[in-house]
Amino acid sequence: MRMKTQQEIAAKIRAIEDSYKHVLTGSVATVFTNAPRALEQVTAETTLRALHWVLGTKFKCKLKGVDT
């Protein structure tokens, strides 16, 4: 496995933000109100947090009701 460059990781962050834009804005979904949206939010947010951590940058969640 090859190590990724900072540019590749930053490009992946932009791609995830573009792909999940519809679930990364607005309010937080729960499994009781909208399970598919909640799963997409968890997937996108945890992936973005991990990638930002790797780069040493801070992830700012834009969902209403989430403290970062």
Secondary structure, DSSP 8 states (H G I E B T S, - for coil): -----HHHHHHHHHHHHHHTHHHHSSB---HHHHHHHHHHHHHHHHHHHHHHHHHT------SBT---
